[in-house]
Amino acid sequence: MSRVCEVCGKGTTFGNRIRRRGMAKAKGGVGRKTTGISSRAFKANLQTVKAKVGGAVKRVRVCAKCIRSGKVTKVS
């Protein structure tokens, strides 16, 4: 089971975590210095919901954005 929305295909994206030290110039310092960069993952906010898919009720993993926008009709 992969971390991908079954409606829009949103999944995990990757970026960087940047560590900095020092005081910003706007606050009277000499500027912020980068001391380290490491990779990180931005994971999609997936929820398992019962939804109507093709007339049948099925459990699907969809992102919160698809639930809010009404792309999925939830069944209680």
HTML snippet that shows the backbone in 3Dmol.js (N, CA, C, O; Angstrom):
<script src="https://3Dmol.org/build/3Dmol-min.js"></script>
<div id="view" style="width:600px;height:400px;position:relative"></div>
<script>
const pdb = `
ATOM      1  N   MET A   1       0.844  -1.168   0.000  1.00  0.00           N
ATOM      2  CA  MET A   1       0.000   0.000   0.000  1.00  0.00           C
ATOM      3  C   MET A   1       0.895   1.239   0.000  1.00  0.00           C
ATOM      4  O   MET A   1       1.589   1.519   0.977  1.00  0.00           O
ATOM      5  N   SER A   2       0.867   1.971  -1.109  1.00  0.00           N
ATOM      6  CA  SER A   2       1.743   3.130  -1.227  1.00  0.00           C
ATOM      7  C   SER A   2       1.054   4.378  -0.679  1.00  0.00           C
ATOM      8  O   SER A   2      -0.170   4.424  -0.554  1.00  0.00           O
ATOM      9  N   ARG A   3       1.854   5.377  -0.358  1.00  0.00           N
ATOM     10  CA  ARG A   3       1.321   6.634   0.181  1.00  0.00           C
ATOM     11  C   ARG A   3       0.931   7.563  -0.958  1.00  0.00           C
ATOM     12  O   ARG A   3       1.550   8.609  -1.153  1.00  0.00           O
ATOM     13  N   VAL A   4      -0.102   7.177  -1.714  1.00  0.00           N
ATOM     14  CA  VAL A   4      -0.554   7.960  -2.853  1.00  0.00           C
ATOM     15  C   VAL A   4      -2.074   8.073  -2.800  1.00  0.00           C
ATOM     16  O   VAL A   4      -2.763   7.087  -2.539  1.00  0.00           O
ATOM     17  N   CYS A   5      -2.593   9.268  -3.045  1.00  0.00           N
ATOM     18  CA  CYS A   5      -4.036   9.493  -3.080  1.00  0.00           C
ATOM     19  C   CYS A   5      -4.616   8.763  -4.296  1.00  0.00           C
ATOM     20  O   CYS A   5      -4.081   8.860  -5.400  1.00  0.00           O
ATOM     21  N   GLU A   6      -5.720   8.027  -4.081  1.00  0.00           N
ATOM     22  CA  GLU A   6      -6.319   7.255  -5.163  1.00  0.00           C
ATOM     23  C   GLU A   6      -7.136   8.114  -6.116  1.00  0.00           C
ATOM     24  O   GLU A   6      -7.539   7.636  -7.176  1.00  0.00           O
ATOM     25  N   VAL A   7      -7.394   9.385  -5.761  1.00  0.00           N
ATOM     26  CA  VAL A   7      -8.179  10.270  -6.618  1.00  0.00           C
ATOM     27  C   VAL A   7      -7.276  11.161  -7.463  1.00  0.00           C
ATOM     28  O   VAL A   7      -7.372  11.166  -8.690  1.00  0.00           O
ATOM     29  N   CYS A   8      -6.386  11.925  -6.795  1.00  0.00           N
ATOM     30  CA  CYS A   8      -5.575  12.906  -7.530  1.00  0.00           C
ATOM     31  C   CYS A   8      -4.139  12.454  -7.768  1.00  0.00           C
ATOM     32  O   CYS A   8      -3.430  13.065  -8.568  1.00  0.00           O
ATOM     33  N   GLY A   9      -3.695  11.393  -7.089  1.00  0.00           N
ATOM     34  CA  GLY A   9      -2.342  10.899  -7.295  1.00  0.00           C
ATOM     35  C   GLY A   9      -1.276  11.611  -6.495  1.00  0.00           C
ATOM     36  O   GLY A   9      -0.085  11.403  -6.725  1.00  0.00           O
ATOM     37  N   LYS A  10      -1.689  12.460  -5.545  1.00  0.00           N
ATOM     38  CA  LYS A  10      -0.716  13.177  -4.713  1.00  0.00           C
ATOM     39  C   LYS A  10       0.051  12.176  -3.847  1.00  0.00           C
ATOM     40  O   LYS A  10      -0.546  11.277  -3.254  1.00  0.00           O
ATOM     41  N   GLY A  11       1.360  12.334  -3.778  1.00  0.00           N
ATOM     42  CA  GLY A  11       2.188  11.417  -2.997  1.00  0.00           C
ATOM     43  C   GLY A  11       3.259  12.159  -2.223  1.00  0.00           C
ATOM     44  O   GLY A  11       3.141  13.361  -1.985  1.00  0.00           O
ATOM     45  N   THR A  12       4.283  11.460  -1.838  1.00  0.00           N
ATOM     46  CA  THR A  12       5.382  12.036  -1.084  1.00  0.00           C
ATOM     47  C   THR A  12       6.284  12.847  -2.009  1.00  0.00           C
ATOM     48  O   THR A  12       6.678  12.381  -3.077  1.00  0.00           O
ATOM     49  N   THR A  13       6.606  14.075  -1.579  1.00  0.00           N
ATOM     50  CA  THR A  13       7.570  14.896  -2.317  1.00  0.00           C
ATOM     51  C   THR A  13       8.760  15.151  -1.396  1.00  0.00           C
ATOM     52  O   THR A  13       8.651  15.017  -0.177  1.00  0.00           O
ATOM     53  N   PHE A  14       9.880  15.513  -1.978  1.00  0.00           N
ATOM     54  CA  PHE A  14      11.103  15.664  -1.201  1.00  0.00           C
ATOM     55  C   PHE A  14      11.651  17.070  -1.292  1.00  0.00           C
ATOM     56  O   PHE A  14      11.506  17.748  -2.309  1.00  0.00           O
ATOM     57  N   GLY A  15      12.287  17.502  -0.204  1.00  0.00           N
ATOM     58  CA  GLY A  15      12.889  18.826  -0.131  1.00  0.00           C
ATOM     59  C   GLY A  15      14.057  18.804   0.824  1.00  0.00           C
ATOM     60  O   GLY A  15      14.639  17.750   1.079  1.00  0.00           O
ATOM     61  N   ASN A  16      14.406  19.966   1.354  1.00  0.00           N
ATOM     62  CA  ASN A  16      15.551  20.077   2.247  1.00  0.00           C
ATOM     63  C   ASN A  16      15.172  20.688   3.575  1.00  0.00           C
ATOM     64  O   ASN A  16      14.277  21.530   3.655  1.00  0.00           O
ATOM     65  N   ARG A  17      15.862  20.257   4.621  1.00  0.00           N
ATOM     66  CA  ARG A  17      15.783  20.867   5.948  1.00  0.00           C
ATOM     67  C   ARG A  17      17.060  21.692   6.094  1.00  0.00           C
ATOM     68  O   ARG A  17      18.164  21.150   6.038  1.00  0.00           O
ATOM     69  N   ILE A  18      16.909  22.988   6.280  1.00  0.00           N
ATOM     70  CA  ILE A  18      18.070  23.880   6.324  1.00  0.00           C
ATOM     71  C   ILE A  18      18.268  24.379   7.750  1.00  0.00           C
ATOM     72  O   ILE A  18      17.370  24.996   8.324  1.00  0.00           O
ATOM     73  N   ARG A  19      19.437  24.115   8.323  1.00  0.00           N
ATOM     74  CA  ARG A  19      19.785  24.591   9.663  1.00  0.00           C
ATOM     75  C   ARG A  19      20.533  25.911   9.518  1.00  0.00           C
ATOM     76  O   ARG A  19      21.422  26.042   8.677  1.00  0.00           O
ATOM     77  N   ARG A  20      20.159  26.902  10.357  1.00  0.00           N
ATOM     78  CA  ARG A  20      20.817  28.202  10.289  1.00  0.00           C
ATOM     79  C   ARG A  20      21.173  28.676  11.685  1.00  0.00           C
ATOM     80  O   ARG A  20      20.554  28.270  12.669  1.00  0.00           O
ATOM     81  N   ARG A  21      22.186  29.546  11.764  1.00  0.00           N
ATOM     82  CA  ARG A  21      22.530  30.159  13.048  1.00  0.00           C
ATOM     83  C   ARG A  21      22.791  31.640  12.808  1.00  0.00           C
ATOM     84  O   ARG A  21      22.980  32.076  11.673  1.00  0.00           O
ATOM     85  N   GLY A  22      22.797  32.398  13.883  1.00  0.00           N
ATOM     86  CA  GLY A  22      23.031  33.836  13.783  1.00  0.00           C
ATOM     87  C   GLY A  22      21.741  34.629  13.839  1.00  0.00           C
ATOM     88  O   GLY A  22      20.644  34.071  13.853  1.00  0.00           O
ATOM     89  N   MET A  23      21.897  35.940  13.871  1.00  0.00           N
ATOM     90  CA  MET A  23      20.755  36.837  13.947  1.00  0.00           C
ATOM     91  C   MET A  23      20.528  37.510  12.596  1.00  0.00           C
ATOM     92  O   MET A  23      21.479  37.865  11.899  1.00  0.00           O
ATOM     93  N   ALA A  24      19.278  37.678  12.242  1.00  0.00           N
ATOM     94  CA  ALA A  24      18.938  38.316  10.967  1.00  0.00           C
ATOM     95  C   ALA A  24      19.445  39.755  10.922  1.00  0.00           C
ATOM     96  O   ALA A  24      19.540  40.421  11.954  1.00  0.00           O
ATOM     97  N   LYS A  25      19.770  40.228   9.721  1.00  0.00           N
ATOM     98  CA  LYS A  25      20.238  41.602   9.547  1.00  0.00           C
ATOM     99  C   LYS A  25      19.186  42.611   9.990  1.00  0.00           C
ATOM    100  O   LYS A  25      19.518  43.656  10.549  1.00  0.00           O
ATOM    101  N   ALA A  26      17.917  42.297   9.740  1.00  0.00           N
ATOM    102  CA  ALA A  26      16.821  43.192  10.104  1.00  0.00           C
ATOM    103  C   ALA A  26      16.726  43.382  11.617  1.00  0.00           C
ATOM    104  O   ALA A  26      16.188  44.385  12.084  1.00  0.00           O
ATOM    105  N   LYS A  27      17.242  42.430  12.375  1.00  0.00           N
ATOM    106  CA  LYS A  27      17.203  42.529  13.839  1.00  0.00           C
ATOM    107  C   LYS A  27      18.513  43.051  14.419  1.00  0.00           C
ATOM    108  O   LYS A  27      18.689  43.058  15.637  1.00  0.00           O
ATOM    109  N   GLY A  28      19.437  43.488  13.560  1.00  0.00           N
ATOM    110  CA  GLY A  28      20.683  44.063  14.044  1.00  0.00           C
ATOM    111  C   GLY A  28      21.873  43.132  13.993  1.00  0.00           C
ATOM    112  O   GLY A  28      22.955  43.498  14.450  1.00  0.00           O
ATOM    113  N   GLY A  29      21.705  41.933  13.448  1.00  0.00           N
ATOM    114  CA  GLY A  29      22.805  40.981  13.362  1.00  0.00           C
ATOM    115  C   GLY A  29      23.573  41.114  12.062  1.00  0.00           C
ATOM    116  O   GLY A  29      23.341  42.034  11.278  1.00  0.00           O
ATOM    117  N   VAL A  30      24.494  40.181  11.842  1.00  0.00           N
ATOM    118  CA  VAL A  30      25.304  40.200  10.623  1.00  0.00           C
ATOM    119  C   VAL A  30      24.736  39.282   9.551  1.00  0.00           C
ATOM    120  O   VAL A  30      25.322  39.149   8.476  1.00  0.00           O
ATOM    121  N   GLY A  31      23.603  38.649   9.830  1.00  0.00           N
ATOM    122  CA  GLY A  31      22.953  37.782   8.847  1.00  0.00           C
ATOM    123  C   GLY A  31      22.950  36.331   9.285  1.00  0.00           C
ATOM    124  O   GLY A  31      23.784  35.906  10.085  1.00  0.00           O
ATOM    125  N   ARG A  32      22.013  35.584   8.757  1.00  0.00           N
ATOM    126  CA  ARG A  32      21.873  34.167   9.089  1.00  0.00           C
ATOM    127  C   ARG A  32      22.836  33.346   8.236  1.00  0.00           C
ATOM    128  O   ARG A  32      22.961  33.581   7.034  1.00  0.00           O
ATOM    129  N   LYS A  33      23.515  32.382   8.860  1.00  0.00           N
ATOM    130  CA  LYS A  33      24.471  31.518   8.148  1.00  0.00           C
ATOM    131  C   LYS A  33      23.922  30.098   8.108  1.00  0.00           C
ATOM    132  O   LYS A  33      23.395  29.601   9.104  1.00  0.00           O
ATOM    133  N   THR A  34      24.045  29.452   6.964  1.00  0.00           N
ATOM    134  CA  THR A  34      23.624  28.066   6.821  1.00  0.00           C
ATOM    135  C   THR A  34      24.711  27.163   7.376  1.00  0.00           C
ATOM    136  O   THR A  34      25.873  27.264   6.982  1.00  0.00           O
ATOM    137  N   THR A  35      24.328  26.269   8.305  1.00  0.00           N
ATOM    138  CA  THR A  35      25.309  25.368   8.900  1.00  0.00           C
ATOM    139  C   THR A  35      25.107  23.923   8.480  1.00  0.00           C
ATOM    140  O   THR A  35      25.977  23.084   8.717  1.00  0.00           O
ATOM    141  N   GLY A  36      23.975  23.618   7.860  1.00  0.00           N
ATOM    142  CA  GLY A  36      23.748  22.245   7.422  1.00  0.00           C
ATOM    143  C   GLY A  36      22.492  22.123   6.596  1.00  0.00           C
ATOM    144  O   GLY A  36      21.506  22.821   6.834  1.00  0.00           O
ATOM    145  N   ILE A  37      22.532  21.222   5.609  1.00  0.00           N
ATOM    146  CA  ILE A  37      21.365  20.942   4.776  1.00  0.00           C
ATOM    147  C   ILE A  37      21.199  19.434   4.724  1.00  0.00           C
ATOM    148  O   ILE A  37      22.121  18.712   4.345  1.00  0.00           O
ATOM    149  N   SER A  38      20.022  18.961   5.107  1.00  0.00           N
ATOM    150  CA  SER A  38      19.735  17.530   5.007  1.00  0.00           C
ATOM    151  C   SER A  38      18.385  17.357   4.329  1.00  0.00           C
ATOM    152  O   SER A  38      17.549  18.260   4.363  1.00  0.00           O
ATOM    153  N   SER A  39      18.174  16.210   3.721  1.00  0.00           N
ATOM    154  CA  SER A  39      16.941  15.986   2.969  1.00  0.00           C
ATOM    155  C   SER A  39      15.819  15.575   3.901  1.00  0.00           C
ATOM    156  O   SER A  39      16.055  15.018   4.974  1.00  0.00           O
ATOM    157  N   ARG A  40      14.586  15.856   3.477  1.00  0.00           N
ATOM    158  CA  ARG A  40      13.407  15.486   4.240  1.00  0.00           C
ATOM    159  C   ARG A  40      12.275  15.151   3.283  1.00  0.00           C
ATOM    160  O   ARG A  40      12.365  15.423   2.086  1.00  0.00           O
ATOM    161  N   ALA A  41      11.198  14.554   3.818  1.00  0.00           N
ATOM    162  CA  ALA A  41      10.055  14.157   3.003  1.00  0.00           C
ATOM    163  C   ALA A  41       8.812  14.921   3.449  1.00  0.00           C
ATOM    164  O   ALA A  41       8.558  15.070   4.645  1.00  0.00           O
ATOM    165  N   PHE A  42       8.049  15.400   2.484  1.00  0.00           N
ATOM    166  CA  PHE A  42       6.750  16.005   2.733  1.00  0.00           C
ATOM    167  C   PHE A  42       5.722  14.953   2.369  1.00  0.00           C
ATOM    168  O   PHE A  42       5.535  14.647   1.191  1.00  0.00           O
ATOM    169  N   LYS A  43       5.045  14.389   3.379  1.00  0.00           N
ATOM    170  CA  LYS A  43       4.100  13.301   3.131  1.00  0.00           C
ATOM    171  C   LYS A  43       2.688  13.834   2.983  1.00  0.00           C
ATOM    172  O   LYS A  43       2.286  14.757   3.693  1.00  0.00           O
ATOM    173  N   ALA A  44       1.939  13.254   2.065  1.00  0.00           N
ATOM    174  CA  ALA A  44       0.554  13.661   1.822  1.00  0.00           C
ATOM    175  C   ALA A  44      -0.317  13.293   3.023  1.00  0.00           C
ATOM    176  O   ALA A  44      -0.093  12.271   3.671  1.00  0.00           O
ATOM    177  N   ASN A  45      -1.306  14.133   3.313  1.00  0.00           N
ATOM    178  CA  ASN A  45      -2.232  13.897   4.426  1.00  0.00           C
ATOM    179  C   ASN A  45      -3.324  12.939   3.948  1.00  0.00           C
ATOM    180  O   ASN A  45      -4.405  13.373   3.550  1.00  0.00           O
ATOM    181  N   LEU A  46      -3.038  11.639   3.990  1.00  0.00           N
ATOM    182  CA  LEU A  46      -3.974  10.632   3.489  1.00  0.00           C
ATOM    183  C   LEU A  46      -4.883  10.134   4.596  1.00  0.00           C
ATOM    184  O   LEU A  46      -4.454   9.913   5.728  1.00  0.00           O
ATOM    185  N   GLN A  47      -6.143   9.964   4.244  1.00  0.00           N
ATOM    186  CA  GLN A  47      -7.148   9.439   5.160  1.00  0.00           C
ATOM    187  C   GLN A  47      -7.808   8.234   4.497  1.00  0.00           C
ATOM    188  O   GLN A  47      -8.057   8.235   3.291  1.00  0.00           O
ATOM    189  N   THR A  48      -8.089   7.202   5.300  1.00  0.00           N
ATOM    190  CA  THR A  48      -8.833   6.052   4.782  1.00  0.00           C
ATOM    191  C   THR A  48     -10.309   6.303   5.064  1.00  0.00           C
ATOM    192  O   THR A  48     -10.716   6.425   6.219  1.00  0.00           O
ATOM    193  N   VAL A  49     -11.114   6.379   3.994  1.00  0.00           N
ATOM    194  CA  VAL A  49     -12.542   6.660   4.141  1.00  0.00           C
ATOM    195  C   VAL A  49     -13.351   5.666   3.318  1.00  0.00           C
ATOM    196  O   VAL A  49     -12.877   5.122   2.321  1.00  0.00           O
ATOM    197  N   LYS A  50     -14.588   5.445   3.763  1.00  0.00           N
ATOM    198  CA  LYS A  50     -15.534   4.664   2.971  1.00  0.00           C
ATOM    199  C   LYS A  50     -16.170   5.628   1.985  1.00  0.00           C
ATOM    200  O   LYS A  50     -16.722   6.654   2.382  1.00  0.00           O
ATOM    201  N   ALA A  51     -16.094   5.301   0.704  1.00  0.00           N
ATOM    202  CA  ALA A  51     -16.618   6.199  -0.314  1.00  0.00           C
ATOM    203  C   ALA A  51     -17.330   5.394  -1.396  1.00  0.00           C
ATOM    204  O   ALA A  51     -17.099   4.197  -1.566  1.00  0.00           O
ATOM    205  N   LYS A  52     -18.204   6.090  -2.120  1.00  0.00           N
ATOM    206  CA  LYS A  52     -18.897   5.462  -3.237  1.00  0.00           C
ATOM    207  C   LYS A  52     -18.006   5.538  -4.463  1.00  0.00           C
ATOM    208  O   LYS A  52     -17.653   6.625  -4.920  1.00  0.00           O
ATOM    209  N   VAL A  53     -17.643   4.369  -4.994  1.00  0.00           N
ATOM    210  CA  VAL A  53     -16.803   4.310  -6.187  1.00  0.00           C
ATOM    211  C   VAL A  53     -17.506   3.418  -7.197  1.00  0.00           C
ATOM    212  O   VAL A  53     -17.601   2.205  -7.010  1.00  0.00           O
ATOM    213  N   GLY A  54     -17.995   4.025  -8.265  1.00  0.00           N
ATOM    214  CA  GLY A  54     -18.688   3.251  -9.302  1.00  0.00           C
ATOM    215  C   GLY A  54     -19.954   2.569  -8.800  1.00  0.00           C
ATOM    216  O   GLY A  54     -20.274   1.461  -9.231  1.00  0.00           O
ATOM    217  N   GLY A  55     -20.679   3.224  -7.890  1.00  0.00           N
ATOM    218  CA  GLY A  55     -21.921   2.665  -7.366  1.00  0.00           C
ATOM    219  C   GLY A  55     -21.751   1.723  -6.191  1.00  0.00           C
ATOM    220  O   GLY A  55     -22.735   1.364  -5.545  1.00  0.00           O
ATOM    221  N   ALA A  56     -20.522   1.312  -5.897  1.00  0.00           N
ATOM    222  CA  ALA A  56     -20.264   0.396  -4.782  1.00  0.00           C
ATOM    223  C   ALA A  56     -19.516   1.140  -3.672  1.00  0.00           C
ATOM    224  O   ALA A  56     -18.768   2.081  -3.937  1.00  0.00           O
ATOM    225  N   VAL A  57     -19.726   0.706  -2.437  1.00  0.00           N
ATOM    226  CA  VAL A  57     -19.019   1.297  -1.296  1.00  0.00           C
ATOM    227  C   VAL A  57     -17.684   0.590  -1.140  1.00  0.00           C
ATOM    228  O   VAL A  57     -17.614  -0.638  -1.101  1.00  0.00           O
ATOM    229  N   LYS A  58     -16.628   1.385  -1.053  1.00  0.00           N
ATOM    230  CA  LYS A  58     -15.279   0.841  -1.018  1.00  0.00           C
ATOM    231  C   LYS A  58     -14.420   1.695  -0.093  1.00  0.00           C
ATOM    232  O   LYS A  58     -14.646   2.899   0.029  1.00  0.00           O
ATOM    233  N   ARG A  59     -13.430   1.075   0.561  1.00  0.00           N
ATOM    234  CA  ARG A  59     -12.474   1.840   1.371  1.00  0.00           C
ATOM    235  C   ARG A  59     -11.377   2.359   0.447  1.00  0.00           C
ATOM    236  O   ARG A  59     -10.761   1.592  -0.293  1.00  0.00           O
ATOM    237  N   VAL A  60     -11.140   3.664   0.498  1.00  0.00           N
ATOM    238  CA  VAL A  60     -10.112   4.276  -0.351  1.00  0.00           C
ATOM    239  C   VAL A  60      -9.232   5.178   0.491  1.00  0.00           C
ATOM    240  O   VAL A  60      -9.673   5.728   1.500  1.00  0.00           O
ATOM    241  N   ARG A  61      -7.980   5.327   0.068  1.00  0.00           N
ATOM    242  CA  ARG A  61      -7.048   6.255   0.715  1.00  0.00           C
ATOM    243  C   ARG A  61      -6.986   7.515  -0.138  1.00  0.00           C
ATOM    244  O   ARG A  61      -6.472   7.500  -1.256  1.00  0.00           O
ATOM    245  N   VAL A  62      -7.516   8.601   0.404  1.00  0.00           N
ATOM    246  CA  VAL A  62      -7.551   9.863  -0.327  1.00  0.00           C
ATOM    247  C   VAL A  62      -6.963  10.970   0.539  1.00  0.00           C
ATOM    248  O   VAL A  62      -6.984  10.884   1.767  1.00  0.00           O
ATOM    249  N   CYS A  63      -6.442  12.005  -0.103  1.00  0.00           N
ATOM    250  CA  CYS A  63      -5.859  13.120   0.633  1.00  0.00           C
ATOM    251  C   CYS A  63      -6.973  14.021   1.175  1.00  0.00           C
ATOM    252  O   CYS A  63      -8.095  14.013   0.667  1.00  0.00           O
ATOM    253  N   ALA A  64      -6.648  14.788   2.202  1.00  0.00           N
ATOM    254  CA  ALA A  64      -7.630  15.655   2.853  1.00  0.00           C
ATOM    255  C   ALA A  64      -8.169  16.709   1.890  1.00  0.00           C
ATOM    256  O   ALA A  64      -9.323  17.120   2.018  1.00  0.00           O
ATOM    257  N   LYS A  65      -7.375  17.149   0.944  1.00  0.00           N
ATOM    258  CA  LYS A  65      -7.813  18.155  -0.020  1.00  0.00           C
ATOM    259  C   LYS A  65      -8.950  17.631  -0.900  1.00  0.00           C
ATOM    260  O   LYS A  65      -9.895  18.360  -1.202  1.00  0.00           O
ATOM    261  N   CYS A  66      -8.853  16.355  -1.311  1.00  0.00           N
ATOM    262  CA  CYS A  66      -9.905  15.755  -2.130  1.00  0.00           C
ATOM    263  C   CYS A  66     -11.197  15.576  -1.332  1.00  0.00           C
ATOM    264  O   CYS A  66     -12.289  15.714  -1.883  1.00  0.00           O
ATOM    265  N   ILE A  67     -11.079  15.270  -0.043  1.00  0.00           N
ATOM    266  CA  ILE A  67     -12.262  15.123   0.806  1.00  0.00           C
ATOM    267  C   ILE A  67     -12.949  16.476   0.973  1.00  0.00           C
ATOM    268  O   ILE A  67     -14.170  16.570   0.852  1.00  0.00           O
ATOM    269  N   ARG A  68     -12.166  17.529   1.252  1.00  0.00           N
ATOM    270  CA  ARG A  68     -12.727  18.873   1.448  1.00  0.00           C
ATOM    271  C   ARG A  68     -13.359  19.424   0.179  1.00  0.00           C
ATOM    272  O   ARG A  68     -14.403  20.074   0.237  1.00  0.00           O
ATOM    273  N   SER A  69     -12.736  19.170  -0.964  1.00  0.00           N
ATOM    274  CA  SER A  69     -13.233  19.748  -2.214  1.00  0.00           C
ATOM    275  C   SER A  69     -14.433  18.992  -2.773  1.00  0.00           C
ATOM    276  O   SER A  69     -15.052  19.450  -3.733  1.00  0.00           O
ATOM    277  N   GLY A  70     -14.773  17.839  -2.188  1.00  0.00           N
ATOM    278  CA  GLY A  70     -15.956  17.097  -2.629  1.00  0.00           C
ATOM    279  C   GLY A  70     -15.707  16.152  -3.793  1.00  0.00           C
ATOM    280  O   GLY A  70     -16.663  15.713  -4.432  1.00  0.00           O
ATOM    281  N   LYS A  71     -14.469  15.827  -4.087  1.00  0.00           N
ATOM    282  CA  LYS A  71     -14.161  14.884  -5.158  1.00  0.00           C
ATOM    283  C   LYS A  71     -14.529  13.461  -4.753  1.00  0.00           C
ATOM    284  O   LYS A  71     -14.642  12.578  -5.603  1.00  0.00           O
ATOM    285  N   VAL A  72     -14.717  13.238  -3.430  1.00  0.00           N
ATOM    286  CA  VAL A  72     -15.073  11.921  -2.899  1.00  0.00           C
ATOM    287  C   VAL A  72     -16.369  12.072  -2.124  1.00  0.00           C
ATOM    288  O   VAL A  72     -16.500  12.975  -1.297  1.00  0.00           O
ATOM    289  N   THR A  73     -17.337  11.186  -2.388  1.00  0.00           N
ATOM    290  CA  THR A  73     -18.570  11.209  -1.610  1.00  0.00           C
ATOM    291  C   THR A  73     -18.471  10.178  -0.515  1.00  0.00           C
ATOM    292  O   THR A  73     -18.474   8.975  -0.779  1.00  0.00           O
ATOM    293  N   LYS A  74     -18.382  10.655   0.735  1.00  0.00           N
ATOM    294  CA  LYS A  74     -18.215   9.772   1.884  1.00  0.00           C
ATOM    295  C   LYS A  74     -19.536   9.062   2.197  1.00  0.00           C
ATOM    296  O   LYS A  74     -20.621   9.616   2.025  1.00  0.00           O
ATOM    297  N   VAL A  75     -19.403   7.811   2.664  1.00  0.00           N
ATOM    298  CA  VAL A  75     -20.556   7.018   3.079  1.00  0.00           C
ATOM    299  C   VAL A  75     -20.335   6.659   4.543  1.00  0.00           C
ATOM    300  O   VAL A  75     -19.265   6.171   4.908  1.00  0.00           O
ATOM    301  N   SER A  76     -21.343   6.898   5.387  1.00  0.00           N
ATOM    302  CA  SER A  76     -21.175   6.620   6.815  1.00  0.00           C
ATOM    303  C   SER A  76     -21.578   5.216   7.192  1.00  0.00           C
ATOM    304  O   SER A  76     -21.489   4.841   8.362  1.00  0.00           O
TER     305      SER A  76
END
`;
const viewer = $3Dmol.createViewer("view");
viewer.addModel(pdb, "pdb");
viewer.setStyle({}, {cartoon: {color: "spectrum"}});
viewer.zoomTo();
viewer.render();
</script>
